[in-house]
Amino acid sequence: MARPESRPGAAVRVPLREVQDAPPLPSIEGGFKTILADPPWRFANRTGKVAPEHRRLERYSTMTLDAIKQLPVADIAAKNAHLYLWVPNALLPEGMAVMEAWGFRYVSNVVWAKRRIDGGPDGRGVGFYFRNVTELILFGVRGNMRTLQPARSQVNMIESRKREHSRKPDEQYPFIEACSPGPFLEMFARHAQPGWSAWGDEAAADVTPRGQVHRGYGGGAIDVPHLRPHARIPQQAAQVLGVEFRRRYESGLSIRDLATETGYSIQRIRSLLMSAGTELRERGGANTGHFPPG
Ligand SMILES: C[S@@+](CC[C@H](N)C(=O)[O-])C[C@H]1O[C@@H](n2cnc3c(N)ncnc32)[C@H](O)[C@@H]1O
């Protein structure tokens, strides 16, 4: 599929495709032992900026709670199986209801703590009551099956940076593979994983997910500490940001792009780039020479 021109690292809009019918759930002999699901929950406020089906920012279509509950997951899960179910904080009771409808009993959860580039909590989250910097995976069991041995020393938290709207961290896959046995199925998948069966209306390899995707940079939109115009940046954060800005600058972004994306001044970006030893380009594109760290 032809993609629009874009700079490396820039957030691009891909043309929206038509909603596609999802194929029936896949099945496998003996059933899937581990299922990961990230349903397209429908929120009461469907026009708000964070809603998946926000008109201008259309990301993906959603399903009613009943439609999610009615998916025949119990038919394709093994007799003894694990379920990892992503649930927005506001819909915890609905998540519990889905888990039960699919034939699993809730036993625990895993928290995704969204971090900024410098390791602090990513305060760009949204929420009516609190600013959410975490999301939850409910963990349920069908029949009788303990987690695998490595899970006993696995803390129930994934700490990583966030990416596109609703995109979940890749760290979830090694986490789950270490704690639960295959065969693995991801429901409502958008990015196929080696060794996993994937199902969803955007799961096919030739389908480009609707909405915004970040290319040329695995970590998604940049997230930086909020600073007043002349506030000093802590040294450790300055180093981390310098390296990150350099990587993006060297892959084609301009100082102005970085300033726009982060809200930092041109001067601050320039000095962070220079302290990371970046060779700055002249306006026309040539390098102006090497700036030593300092
Ligand atoms: C919350 S997103 C999944 C995000 C994914 N876990 C990620 O990390 O990128 C929900 C997905 O469910 C898909 N979806 C919506 N309605 C569906 C339906 N009726 N059947 C199957 N998939 C559907 C959406 O298109 C979207 O890809």
Ligand as a Chemical Component Dictionary entry (heavy atoms), coordinates in Angstrom:
data_LIG
# 
_chem_comp.id                   LIG 
_chem_comp.type                 NON-POLYMER 
_chem_comp.pdbx_formal_charge   0 
_chem_comp.three_letter_code    LIG 
# 
loop_
_chem_comp_atom.comp_id 
_chem_comp_atom.atom_id 
_chem_comp_atom.alt_atom_id 
_chem_comp_atom.type_symbol 
_chem_comp_atom.charge 
_chem_comp_atom.model_Cartn_x 
_chem_comp_atom.model_Cartn_y 
_chem_comp_atom.model_Cartn_z 
_chem_comp_atom.pdbx_ordinal 
LIG C1  C1  C 0  -7.484  -1.352 21.510 1  
LIG S1  S1  S 1  -7.163  -1.744 19.833 2  
LIG C2  C2  C 0  -5.886  -2.928 19.956 3  
LIG C3  C3  C 0  -4.540  -2.293 20.118 4  
LIG C4  C4  C 0  -3.399  -3.274 20.084 5  
LIG N1  N1  N 0  -3.404  -4.114 21.276 6  
LIG C5  C5  C 0  -2.070  -2.541 20.002 7  
LIG O1  O1  O 0  -1.286  -2.608 20.964 8  
LIG O2  O2  O -1 -1.790  -1.917 18.970 9  
LIG C6  C6  C 0  -8.571  -2.706 19.394 10 
LIG C7  C7  C 0  -8.547  -3.351 18.019 11 
LIG O3  O3  O 0  -9.772  -4.077 17.844 12 
LIG C8  C8  C 0  -10.192 -3.922 16.490 13 
LIG N2  N2  N 0  -11.650 -4.169 16.361 14 
LIG C9  C9  C 0  -12.671 -3.269 16.440 15 
LIG N3  N3  N 0  -13.855 -3.871 16.259 16 
LIG C10 C10 C 0  -13.589 -5.179 16.025 17 
LIG C11 C11 C 0  -14.413 -6.322 15.741 18 
LIG N4  N4  N 0  -15.735 -6.236 15.678 19 
LIG N5  N5  N 0  -13.798 -7.506 15.566 20 
LIG C12 C12 C 0  -12.445 -7.595 15.622 21 
LIG N6  N6  N 0  -11.623 -6.565 15.876 22 
LIG C13 C13 C 0  -12.177 -5.372 16.081 23 
LIG C14 C14 C 0  -9.815  -2.490 16.183 24 
LIG O4  O4  O 0  -9.788  -2.252 14.775 25 
LIG C15 C15 C 0  -8.440  -2.388 16.840 26 
LIG O5  O5  O 0  -7.454  -2.860 15.963 27 
# 
loop_
_chem_comp_bond.comp_id 
_chem_comp_bond.atom_id_1 
_chem_comp_bond.atom_id_2 
_chem_comp_bond.value_order 
_chem_comp_bond.pdbx_ordinal 
LIG C1  S1  SING 1  
LIG S1  C2  SING 2  
LIG S1  C6  SING 3  
LIG C2  C3  SING 4  
LIG C3  C4  SING 5  
LIG C4  N1  SING 6  
LIG C4  C5  SING 7  
LIG C5  O1  DOUB 8  
LIG C5  O2  SING 9  
LIG C6  C7  SING 10 
LIG C7  O3  SING 11 
LIG C7  C15 SING 12 
LIG O3  C8  SING 13 
LIG C8  N2  SING 14 
LIG C8  C14 SING 15 
LIG N2  C9  SING 16 
LIG N2  C13 SING 17 
LIG C9  N3  DOUB 18 
LIG N3  C10 SING 19 
LIG C10 C11 SING 20 
LIG C10 C13 DOUB 21 
LIG C11 N4  SING 22 
LIG C11 N5  DOUB 23 
LIG N5  C12 SING 24 
LIG C12 N6  DOUB 25 
LIG N6  C13 SING 26 
LIG C14 O4  SING 27 
LIG C14 C15 SING 28 
LIG C15 O5  SING 29 
# 
